[in-house]
Amino acid sequence: MTRRTLTKSAAWGVPVIAAAVALPASSASTNCVPARFDAPAPGTGANQTEATTTTFVVPQGVTSLSFTVAGGAGGARNGYDRSRARLVQGTLQVTPGDVLTLIVGQGGYKPQDLSSAAGWYGGQGYGNGGHSVYTPEPGAGTNLYGAVGGSGGGGSAILLGSTPLVVAGGAPGQGHMTGRVPQSDPDWIPYQYMVWGADHGYDYIQGSWDRHIYAGFGKDASGATGGSGGTVPSATSGDPATLGWQNAFNGASGAGGVPGNGANGLYNWVESQVAGQNARVHASSAAGGGGYAGGGSGNVSRAYWSGTYATVVAAVGDGGYGSDYLAPTATGTTGVTDVRATTGTRTPGWVTLQYEVCT
């Protein structure tokens, strides 16, 4: 092929070649910047029961959001493992201009001591945590002998209008027992403050809180079905053959529906006498957490047996978790947070959104 021929062929192809390779200046690469929105959280004070509600407008050009949603922690002693709330993480498909409602659930509460104890309200949220119950020892003249379980945490959520897109359940509270025995007992322990961290109670016998009496935990909610209450346990293992529960109560069921509240805790106490002095144990079961549906509360049981020394027996259960939810437009995983309760304060949940804004 001659140079003349090549030039001629190139001239014929100019319109096609120019259309294929010439790029307009406006088609330069897109610049995307990561962005994050953290919904405001409630306060941590004992009487700050309310959740927070915030709106978020999806920016133009944004069609998906990464989310982290955690419910409120349960009321419990410092570091109690079961006080960790539910955690839901994933991706949500959205439309620019959508107005999302972000609800951050408040944590439950458990007081540090009984010097000014009362029943404590559960944390509010998308499904409120159940309340705890406190009743002082009859005729004691002071409230130092009572017991108060932990209240439940509230659920956290992302809504579109009134429709839930993502829900993380609140954690249950922790059961609480206290006891005292008469000074005629050589192993007398005055005003013993006990907080249990397992699915059992204990009885007092000759100075040792060492007999395992299994208690009924409240059950976790599942989907839109509330968790059932803890059931009355057997009172025969390791105890006198004549021992039986008196005034034993199953825990209450959490509320079903959307959203659902956690069940309230229960209270009971038992007394036995030695040498004219009273030995008493108080038991306050824990409340359930709120969420898509509510968790059940724990059971309380009481009994007594009089031998050489007074034996007073009680069993108290923790509550159940509120349930999670993911709408069809959301994908993700569920679990529990690494954040545990702190005695004497509330530990709220959180809602975080992450996305990219491109120009």
KEKE-3310 file (N, C-alpha, C; in steps of 0.2 Angstrom, whole numbers, plus 5000, padded with zeros to 4 digits):
npx = (5004:5003:5009:5000:4988:4986:4984:4972:4963:4963:4957:4944:4939:4939:4927:4921:4932:4934:4922:4923:4934:4935:4933:4921:4924:4916:4915:4924:4933:4923:4921:4921:4916:4918:4905:4897:4884:4880:4867:4860:4862:4853:4854:4863:4858:4850:4836:4833:4824:4820:4820:4830:4825:4828:4828:4833:4838:4840:4854:4855:4859:4863:4860:4862:4865:4876:4874:4874:4866:4861:4854:4847:4857:4855:4849:4861:4874:4891:4899:4892:4889:4877:4870:4873:4867:4857:4864:4864:4870:4873:4868:4857:4845:4841:4831:4836:4831:4823:4815:4821:4818:4827:4829:4836:4838:4835:4845:4842:4841:4850:4852:4866:4866:4855:4851:4842:4833:4821:4807:4813:4811:4810:4821:4816:4811:4811:4800:4799:4809:4806:4800:4808:4805:4803:4801:4802:4808:4795:4791:4804:4808:4818:4825:4835:4835:4829:4827:4831:4828:4836:4830:4824:4832:4828:4823:4832:4830:4828:4817:4806:4794:4781:4786:4796:4813:4825:4829:4835:4836:4833:4843:4840:4837:4846:4844:4841:4846:4845:4850:4848:4854:4850:4859:4861:4866:4882:4889:4885:4879:4877:4865:4868:4873:4868:4871:4866:4874:4871:4860:4853:4848:4853:4854:4854:4864:4870:4880:4885:4882:4878:4871:4864:4850:4840:4834:4821:4824:4818:4812:4819:4813:4806:4806:4790:4785:4782:4794:4792:4788:4800:4800:4794:4806:4812:4813:4820:4833:4847:4842:4833:4821:4808:4807:4798:4793:4785:4773:4778:4782:4779:4788:4783:4776:4784:4778:4770:4769:4772:4780:4787:4785:4796:4793:4788:4798:4797:4794:4798:4799:4806:4805:4812:4813:4824:4828:4820:4823:4823:4827:4830:4827:4827:4821:4821:4816:4822:4818:4812:4819:4815:4809:4808:4799:4795:4805:4803:4801:4810:4808:4802:4805:4801:4806:4807:4816:4818:4831:4845:4850:4843:4836:4834:4827:4828:4825:4829:4827:4835:4830:4823:4829:4824:4818:4826:4825:4825:4821:4815:4822:4834:4850:4860:4869:4866:4869:4877:4882:4898:4897:4895:4884:4885:4884:4872:4871:4864:4865:4864:4859:4864:4864:4871:4875:4883:4890:4892:4896:4895:4902)
npy = (4994:5011:5027:5037:5030:5026:5038:5042:5032:5034:5047:5044:5037:5046:5052:5041:5036:5048:5049:5038:5039:5052:5061:5069:5084:5084:5071:5066:5057:5051:5059:5053:5054:5048:5047:5049:5047:5049:5045:5055:5050:5044:5051:5046:5045:5039:5042:5045:5040:5040:5037:5042:5051:5054:5062:5057:5063:5055:5058:5066:5055:5044:5028:5017:5012:5009:5001:5002:4995:4996:4989:4995:4992:4980:4982:4979:4972:4978:4975:4963:4949:4945:4957:4964:4971:4968:4967:4973:4973:4979:4982:4994:4996:5011:5026:5042:5056:5050:5050:5045:5038:5038:5028:5028:5016:5017:5012:4999:4999:4997:4999:5005:5002:4999:5010:5020:5013:5009:5003:5002:5010:5003:5005:5016:5014:5007:4997:4995:4992:4981:4985:4985:4978:4982:4979:4983:4974:4967:4976:4980:4993:4999:5001:4993:4980:4974:4969:4972:4969:4971:4983:4982:4985:4996:4994:4998:5006:5008:5017:5019:5031:5024:5011:4998:4996:4991:4983:4982:4972:4976:4973:4961:4963:4960:4947:4949:4945:4947:4944:4940:4933:4926:4932:4922:4912:4905:4908:4920:4932:4948:4957:4953:4956:4951:4946:4938:4929:4918:4904:4901:4901:4903:4894:4899:4891:4886:4897:4896:4901:4891:4881:4874:4880:4879:4892:4900:4907:4921:4920:4923:4934:4930:4934:4942:4937:4937:4933:4920:4919:4915:4898:4890:4882:4865:4860:4851:4846:4843:4847:4847:4833:4837:4849:4862:4873:4888:4900:4902:4909:4910:4919:4933:4935:4942:4956:4953:4957:4973:4988:4977:4977:4973:4961:4965:4963:4952:4950:4943:4935:4926:4919:4913:4906:4906:4904:4914:4924:4932:4925:4930:4930:4939:4941:4947:4946:4948:4960:4959:4963:4976:4977:4972:4962:4959:4953:4939:4940:4934:4920:4920:4911:4904:4897:4888:4879:4873:4869:4864:4877:4891:4889:4897:4899:4904:4907:4915:4922:4929:4941:4940:4943:4956:4955:4955:4963:4963:4971:4967:4975:4976:4969:4959:4955:4948:4949:4951:4966:4972:4980:4981:4982:4996:4997:5007:5016:5021:5012:5017:5012:5013:5021:5020:5027:5024:5030:5035:5051:5057:5067)
npz = (5000:4996:5002:4998:4996:5009:5016:5010:5013:5027:5027:5023:5034:5044:5051:5057:5066:5073:5081:5089:5098:5103:5118:5128:5138:5150:5154:5163:5177:5191:5207:5223:5239:5256:5268:5284:5296:5313:5323:5336:5353:5368:5385:5400:5413:5428:5428:5415:5404:5391:5373:5358:5344:5327:5311:5295:5279:5263:5253:5237:5223:5231:5233:5241:5258:5271:5287:5305:5319:5335:5350:5366:5381:5394:5411:5423:5433:5434:5418:5416:5406:5399:5397:5386:5371:5356:5340:5324:5307:5291:5274:5266:5254:5246:5241:5234:5243:5251:5268:5282:5298:5313:5327:5343:5355:5373:5387:5400:5418:5433:5450:5460:5474:5487:5494:5491:5483:5471:5460:5444:5428:5412:5398:5384:5367:5350:5354:5370:5385:5398:5415:5431:5447:5464:5481:5498:5512:5523:5537:5540:5542:5534:5518:5515:5515:5504:5487:5470:5453:5437:5424:5407:5391:5378:5360:5345:5329:5311:5302:5288:5285:5294:5293:5298:5294:5298:5313:5330:5344:5361:5376:5390:5408:5423:5435:5453:5470:5488:5505:5522:5538:5555:5569:5578:5571:5569:5557:5553:5541:5538:5529:5516:5500:5485:5468:5454:5441:5432:5426:5438:5456:5473:5489:5507:5518:5533:5533:5520:5503:5493:5487:5472:5464:5452:5441:5431:5416:5407:5390:5374:5362:5346:5329:5326:5338:5355:5368:5380:5397:5411:5418:5433:5443:5447:5464:5470:5469:5478:5490:5506:5507:5509:5505:5496:5483:5488:5484:5471:5455:5438:5425:5416:5399:5385:5374:5359:5341:5332:5336:5350:5368:5381:5395:5412:5427:5441:5459:5475:5491:5505:5521:5536:5553:5567:5583:5587:5578:5562:5546:5530:5512:5497:5481:5465:5449:5433:5420:5403:5386:5374:5357:5340:5343:5361:5374:5387:5405:5419:5431:5448:5463:5480:5495:5511:5524:5540:5550:5560:5558:5551:5534:5520:5504:5488:5470:5455:5439:5424:5411:5394:5377:5366:5349:5333:5316:5299:5284:5267:5259:5265:5269:5279:5295:5311:5329:5345:5354:5359:5370:5387:5402:5414:5431:5440:5430:5414:5398:5382:5365:5348:5332:5316:5300:5285:5269:5252:5244:5228:5216)
capx = (5000:5007:5007:4994:4982:4985:4981:4965:4959:4962:4952:4937:4937:4939:4921:4920:4937:4933:4917:4925:4940:4935:4929:4919:4927:4912:4915:4930:4932:4919:4925:4917:4919:4914:4901:4895:4880:4878:4861:4861:4860:4850:4858:4865:4856:4845:4829:4833:4822:4818:4824:4830:4822:4831:4827:4839:4836:4845:4856:4855:4864:4864:4855:4863:4868:4879:4871:4875:4860:4862:4848:4850:4859:4850:4851:4865:4880:4897:4902:4888:4889:4870:4868:4875:4861:4857:4868:4862:4874:4872:4867:4850:4844:4837:4830:4837:4825:4819:4816:4822:4818:4832:4827:4841:4835:4839:4847:4839:4845:4851:4855:4872:4864:4848:4850:4836:4830:4814:4807:4816:4808:4815:4823:4812:4814:4806:4799:4802:4811:4801:4801:4810:4800:4806:4797:4806:4806:4790:4792:4811:4810:4823:4824:4842:4835:4825:4830:4828:4832:4838:4825:4826:4834:4824:4825:4834:4827:4828:4810:4803:4788:4780:4788:4802:4817:4830:4827:4840:4832:4836:4845:4836:4840:4849:4840:4845:4844:4848:4848:4852:4852:4851:4865:4862:4870:4889:4891:4880:4881:4872:4863:4872:4871:4870:4869:4868:4876:4870:4853:4852:4849:4857:4851:4859:4864:4876:4885:4887:4877:4882:4866:4861:4843:4839:4829:4819:4826:4814:4814:4820:4808:4808:4802:4785:4782:4786:4797:4788:4791:4804:4795:4796:4811:4812:4816:4822:4840:4852:4838:4829:4816:4802:4807:4794:4792:4779:4772:4782:4778:4782:4789:4778:4778:4785:4773:4771:4767:4777:4785:4784:4788:4798:4789:4791:4801:4793:4797:4796:4804:4805:4807:4812:4815:4829:4829:4815:4825:4821:4832:4826:4830:4823:4822:4818:4818:4824:4814:4814:4821:4811:4812:4802:4794:4798:4807:4800:4804:4812:4804:4804:4802:4804:4804:4811:4817:4821:4835:4849:4850:4838:4838:4830:4829:4825:4827:4827:4829:4836:4825:4825:4830:4820:4820:4828:4821:4828:4816:4817:4827:4840:4854:4865:4870:4864:4873:4877:4887:4903:4896:4891:4881:4888:4879:4871:4870:4861:4869:4860:4861:4867:4862:4876:4874:4889:4888:4897:4893:4899:4901)
capy = (5000:5017:5032:5041:5026:5026:5044:5043:5028:5038:5053:5042:5035:5051:5053:5036:5036:5054:5048:5033:5041:5059:5061:5076:5086:5083:5064:5065:5052:5054:5060:5051:5056:5044:5051:5046:5050:5045:5047:5057:5045:5047:5052:5040:5046:5034:5044:5047:5034:5041:5035:5048:5050:5058:5061:5058:5063:5052:5063:5064:5051:5039:5022:5012:5014:5004:5003:4998:4997:4992:4991:4997:4987:4978:4984:4974:4974:4980:4970:4957:4947:4945:4964:4966:4972:4965:4971:4972:4977:4977:4987:4995:5000:5017:5031:5049:5060:5046:5052:5039:5039:5034:5028:5025:5014:5018:5006:4998:5002:4993:5004:5002:4999:4999:5015:5024:5009:5009:5000:5006:5009:5001:5010:5016:5013:5004:4992:4997:4987:4980:4988:4980:4978:4982:4980:4982:4969:4969:4978:4981:4999:5002:4997:4990:4972:4972:4967:4975:4967:4976:4984:4980:4990:4997:4992:5003:5005:5013:5017:5023:5032:5020:5004:4996:4993:4987:4983:4978:4971:4978:4967:4960:4965:4954:4946:4951:4942:4949:4940:4941:4927:4929:4932:4916:4908:4906:4910:4926:4937:4953:4961:4950:4959:4945:4947:4932:4929:4912:4902:4898:4904:4899:4895:4900:4885:4886:4901:4896:4902:4886:4876:4877:4880:4882:4897:4900:4913:4923:4918:4928:4935:4928:4938:4946:4933:4939:4928:4918:4920:4909:4894:4888:4876:4860:4862:4845:4844:4845:4850:4842:4830:4840:4856:4863:4880:4892:4906:4902:4912:4910:4925:4936:4935:4949:4958:4952:4963:4977:4984:4974:4979:4968:4960:4967:4958:4950:4950:4938:4935:4921:4920:4907:4909:4903:4907:4920:4929:4930:4924:4931:4931:4943:4939:4951:4944:4954:4962:4958:4969:4978:4976:4970:4959:4959:4947:4938:4941:4928:4918:4920:4906:4905:4891:4888:4873:4874:4863:4867:4884:4892:4889:4901:4897:4908:4907:4921:4922:4935:4941:4938:4948:4958:4952:4959:4963:4965:4971:4964:4980:4976:4963:4960:4950:4949:4946:4955:4971:4971:4985:4979:4987:4998:4998:5014:5021:5018:5012:5017:5009:5017:5020:5024:5026:5026:5030:5039:5056:5057:5073)
capz = (5000:4995:5007:4995:4997:5016:5017:5007:5017:5033:5026:5023:5040:5050:5055:5062:5071:5078:5085:5093:5102:5106:5124:5130:5144:5156:5156:5167:5182:5196:5213:5228:5246:5261:5273:5290:5301:5319:5327:5343:5358:5374:5391:5403:5419:5430:5426:5408:5401:5384:5367:5354:5337:5322:5304:5290:5272:5259:5249:5230:5221:5236:5233:5246:5264:5276:5293:5311:5323:5342:5355:5373:5385:5400:5418:5426:5437:5429:5414:5415:5399:5396:5397:5379:5367:5350:5335:5317:5303:5284:5268:5265:5248:5247:5236:5235:5245:5257:5274:5287:5305:5317:5334:5347:5361:5379:5391:5406:5424:5439:5455:5463:5480:5489:5499:5488:5478:5469:5454:5438:5422:5406:5393:5379:5360:5346:5359:5377:5389:5404:5421:5436:5453:5471:5487:5504:5517:5527:5544:5541:5544:5530:5512:5513:5514:5498:5481:5464:5447:5431:5419:5400:5386:5372:5354:5341:5323:5305:5299:5282:5287:5300:5291:5300:5289:5302:5321:5334:5350:5368:5381:5396:5414:5427:5442:5459:5476:5494:5510:5529:5543:5561:5573:5582:5567:5569:5551:5551:5536:5538:5523:5511:5493:5480:5461:5451:5434:5429:5426:5445:5462:5478:5496:5512:5523:5538:5531:5513:5498:5488:5484:5466:5463:5445:5440:5424:5412:5402:5384:5369:5357:5339:5324:5329:5343:5361:5372:5385:5404:5414:5422:5440:5442:5452:5470:5474:5468:5483:5495:5510:5503:5511:5502:5490:5482:5490:5480:5465:5450:5431:5423:5411:5392:5382:5370:5352:5337:5330:5340:5356:5374:5386:5401:5418:5431:5447:5465:5480:5497:5509:5528:5541:5560:5571:5590:5587:5574:5555:5541:5524:5506:5493:5474:5460:5443:5428:5414:5396:5382:5369:5350:5335:5349:5367:5378:5393:5411:5423:5436:5455:5468:5487:5500:5517:5528:5546:5553:5565:5557:5546:5527:5516:5498:5482:5464:5452:5433:5420:5406:5388:5373:5361:5343:5328:5310:5292:5279:5261:5256:5269:5270:5285:5300:5318:5334:5350:5354:5364:5376:5393:5406:5420:5437:5442:5424:5408:5392:5376:5359:5343:5325:5312:5293:5281:5262:5248:5240:5222:5211)
cpx = (5005:5005:5001:4988:4981:4981:4974:4961:4957:4957:4945:4935:4937:4933:4920:4925:4936:4928:4919:4930:4939:4930:4927:4923:4923:4912:4921:4928:4928:4923:4920:4920:4915:4911:4898:4890:4878:4872:4862:4859:4857:4856:4859:4862:4851:4838:4828:4831:4820:4823:4825:4828:4825:4829:4833:4836:4841:4847:4855:4861:4866:4858:4856:4866:4871:4876:4874:4870:4861:4857:4852:4852:4854:4853:4854:4871:4886:4899:4898:4887:4882:4867:4869:4869:4862:4861:4866:4866:4873:4871:4859:4850:4839:4836:4832:4831:4821:4820:4816:4821:4822:4830:4833:4838:4839:4840:4843:4843:4845:4855:4862:4871:4857:4846:4844:4833:4823:4813:4809:4812:4813:4816:4818:4815:4809:4805:4802:4804:4807:4804:4804:4805:4804:4801:4802:4804:4801:4792:4799:4813:4815:4823:4831:4841:4831:4830:4827:4832:4833:4832:4828:4828:4829:4827:4827:4832:4829:4821:4810:4796:4787:4782:4795:4807:4823:4828:4832:4837:4836:4838:4841:4840:4843:4845:4844:4842:4848:4846:4851:4849:4853:4858:4866:4866:4877:4892:4887:4883:4876:4871:4867:4869:4873:4867:4871:4869:4875:4862:4852:4852:4853:4852:4856:4858:4870:4882:4888:4881:4880:4877:4863:4854:4841:4833:4827:4820:4820:4816:4815:4814:4810:4803:4797:4782:4786:4788:4792:4792:4795:4799:4798:4800:4809:4816:4819:4830:4845:4849:4835:4823:4809:4801:4802:4794:4785:4779:4777:4779:4782:4783:4783:4781:4779:4779:4775:4769:4773:4776:4782:4788:4791:4794:4792:4793:4796:4797:4794:4801:4802:4808:4807:4815:4819:4830:4825:4818:4824:4827:4828:4830:4825:4825:4818:4820:4819:4819:4816:4816:4816:4814:4806:4797:4798:4800:4804:4804:4806:4807:4806:4801:4805:4802:4808:4811:4820:4825:4839:4850:4845:4840:4833:4832:4825:4828:4825:4831:4830:4830:4827:4826:4824:4822:4822:4824:4825:4822:4819:4822:4834:4843:4859:4865:4868:4869:4872:4883:4893:4903:4892:4889:4886:4883:4879:4871:4866:4865:4865:4863:4864:4864:4867:4875:4881:4887:4893:4893:4898:4897:4905)
cpy = (5006:5022:5036:5037:5026:5032:5045:5038:5031:5043:5050:5040:5040:5052:5047:5035:5042:5052:5043:5035:5048:5059:5068:5077:5084:5075:5062:5060:5055:5054:5058:5052:5052:5049:5047:5050:5046:5049:5049:5051:5048:5048:5046:5040:5041:5036:5046:5041:5034:5039:5042:5046:5056:5057:5061:5058:5060:5057:5061:5060:5045:5034:5017:5015:5008:5006:4999:5000:4993:4994:4993:4991:4986:4981:4979:4977:4975:4974:4963:4955:4948:4952:4967:4966:4968:4970:4969:4976:4974:4983:4987:4999:5006:5021:5038:5053:5056:5049:5047:5042:5035:5034:5024:5023:5015:5012:5005:5000:4997:4998:5000:4999:5000:5005:5019:5020:5010:5004:5004:5004:5007:5006:5010:5016:5011:4997:4994:4991:4987:4983:4983:4982:4978:4983:4979:4977:4971:4971:4979:4988:5003:4998:4994:4982:4970:4970:4971:4973:4972:4976:4982:4986:4990:4995:4999:5001:5010:5012:5021:5024:5028:5013:5003:4993:4989:4988:4979:4978:4974:4972:4967:4962:4959:4954:4948:4948:4946:4944:4942:4935:4930:4928:4926:4911:4909:4909:4916:4930:4942:4956:4959:4953:4954:4947:4941:4933:4923:4910:4898:4903:4900:4899:4896:4894:4885:4890:4901:4897:4897:4881:4878:4875:4883:4886:4897:4907:4915:4922:4924:4928:4932:4931:4942:4942:4935:4933:4926:4919:4914:4905:4892:4882:4871:4862:4856:4843:4847:4848:4845:4839:4833:4847:4857:4871:4883:4898:4907:4905:4912:4917:4927:4935:4942:4950:4956:4958:4967:4984:4981:4976:4972:4967:4963:4962:4957:4950:4945:4938:4929:4922:4914:4910:4904:4907:4914:4925:4927:4930:4925:4932:4934:4941:4944:4949:4950:4954:4960:4964:4970:4977:4975:4966:4959:4953:4946:4939:4934:4927:4919:4914:4907:4898:4892:4881:4875:4868:4866:4875:4885:4892:4892:4900:4902:4907:4913:4921:4929:4935:4939:4944:4950:4956:4957:4959:4966:4965:4968:4968:4980:4969:4964:4954:4952:4946:4951:4960:4968:4976:4982:4984:4990:5000:5005:5019:5017:5018:5011:5013:5014:5016:5024:5022:5028:5026:5035:5045:5057:5063:5072)
cpz = (5000:5001:5005:4997:5005:5018:5015:5011:5024:5033:5026:5030:5046:5054:5060:5067:5076:5083:5090:5099:5106:5112:5126:5137:5151:5158:5160:5173:5188:5203:5219:5235:5251:5266:5278:5294:5307:5322:5334:5348:5364:5380:5395:5411:5421:5428:5419:5404:5393:5379:5364:5347:5333:5315:5300:5283:5267:5254:5241:5228:5225:5235:5237:5252:5268:5283:5299:5316:5329:5346:5361:5377:5391:5406:5421:5430:5432:5425:5413:5408:5395:5395:5390:5375:5360:5345:5328:5312:5296:5279:5267:5258:5249:5241:5238:5237:5250:5263:5279:5294:5309:5324:5338:5354:5367:5383:5397:5412:5429:5444:5458:5470:5481:5494:5497:5483:5477:5463:5448:5432:5417:5402:5387:5372:5356:5349:5365:5381:5395:5410:5426:5442:5459:5476:5493:5508:5522:5534:5545:5543:5539:5523:5510:5513:5508:5492:5475:5458:5442:5427:5412:5396:5381:5365:5350:5334:5318:5302:5292:5283:5294:5299:5294:5294:5292:5310:5324:5341:5356:5372:5387:5402:5417:5433:5448:5466:5482:5499:5517:5533:5550:5565:5577:5577:5567:5563:5548:5546:5536:5531:5517:5504:5488:5473:5457:5443:5430:5430:5433:5450:5467:5485:5501:5517:5527:5535:5524:5508:5492:5485:5478:5465:5456:5444:5432:5421:5408:5395:5379:5364:5350:5334:5328:5335:5350:5364:5378:5392:5406:5418:5428:5439:5447:5458:5474:5474:5474:5489:5500:5506:5504:5508:5496:5489:5485:5486:5475:5459:5443:5429:5418:5404:5389:5376:5363:5348:5336:5332:5346:5362:5378:5392:5407:5422:5437:5453:5470:5485:5501:5516:5532:5548:5564:5578:5590:5582:5566:5551:5534:5518:5501:5486:5470:5453:5438:5423:5408:5392:5377:5362:5345:5339:5355:5370:5384:5399:5415:5428:5443:5459:5475:5490:5506:5520:5534:5549:5559:5564:5551:5539:5524:5509:5493:5476:5460:5445:5429:5415:5399:5383:5368:5354:5338:5321:5304:5287:5272:5257:5259:5269:5275:5289:5306:5323:5340:5350:5359:5370:5381:5398:5412:5425:5439:5436:5418:5402:5386:5370:5354:5336:5321:5305:5290:5273:5258:5244:5234:5218:5205)
residu = (MET:THR:ARG:ARG:THR:LEU:THR:LYS:SER:ALA:ALA:TRP:GLY:VAL:PRO:VAL:ILE:ALA:ALA:ALA:VAL:ALA:LEU:PRO:ALA:SER:SER:ALA:SER:THR:ASN:CYS:VAL:PRO:ALA:ARG:PHE:ASP:ALA:PRO:ALA:PRO:GLY:THR:GLY:ALA:ASN:GLN:THR:GLU:ALA:THR:THR:THR:THR:PHE:VAL:VAL:PRO:GLN:GLY:VAL:THR:SER:LEU:SER:PHE:THR:VAL:ALA:GLY:GLY:ALA:GLY:GLY:ALA:ARG:ASN:GLY:TYR:ASP:ARG:SER:ARG:ALA:ARG:LEU:VAL:GLN:GLY:THR:LEU:GLN:VAL:THR:PRO:GLY:ASP:VAL:LEU:THR:LEU:ILE:VAL:GLY:GLN:GLY:GLY:TYR:LYS:PRO:GLN:ASP:LEU:SER:SER:ALA:ALA:GLY:TRP:TYR:GLY:GLY:GLN:GLY:TYR:GLY:ASN:GLY:GLY:HIS:SER:VAL:TYR:THR:PRO:GLU:PRO:GLY:ALA:GLY:THR:ASN:LEU:TYR:GLY:ALA:VAL:GLY:GLY:SER:GLY:GLY:GLY:GLY:SER:ALA:ILE:LEU:LEU:GLY:SER:THR:PRO:LEU:VAL:VAL:ALA:GLY:GLY:ALA:PRO:GLY:GLN:GLY:HIS:MET:THR:GLY:ARG:VAL:PRO:GLN:SER:ASP:PRO:ASP:TRP:ILE:PRO:TYR:GLN:TYR:MET:VAL:TRP:GLY:ALA:ASP:HIS:GLY:TYR:ASP:TYR:ILE:GLN:GLY:SER:TRP:ASP:ARG:HIS:ILE:TYR:ALA:GLY:PHE:GLY:LYS:ASP:ALA:SER:GLY:ALA:THR:GLY:GLY:SER:GLY:GLY:THR:VAL:PRO:SER:ALA:THR:SER:GLY:ASP:PRO:ALA:THR:LEU:GLY:TRP:GLN:ASN:ALA:PHE:ASN:GLY:ALA:SER:GLY:ALA:GLY:GLY:VAL:PRO:GLY:ASN:GLY:ALA:ASN:GLY:LEU:TYR:ASN:TRP:VAL:GLU:SER:GLN:VAL:ALA:GLY:GLN:ASN:ALA:ARG:VAL:HIS:ALA:SER:SER:ALA:ALA:GLY:GLY:GLY:GLY:TYR:ALA:GLY:GLY:GLY:SER:GLY:ASN:VAL:SER:ARG:ALA:TYR:TRP:SER:GLY:THR:TYR:ALA:THR:VAL:VAL:ALA:ALA:VAL:GLY:ASP:GLY:GLY:TYR:GLY:SER:ASP:TYR:LEU:ALA:PRO:THR:ALA:THR:GLY:THR:THR:GLY:VAL:THR:ASP:VAL:ARG:ALA:THR:THR:GLY:THR:ARG:THR:PRO:GLY:TRP:VAL:THR:LEU:GLN:TYR:GLU:VAL:CYS:THR)
# end
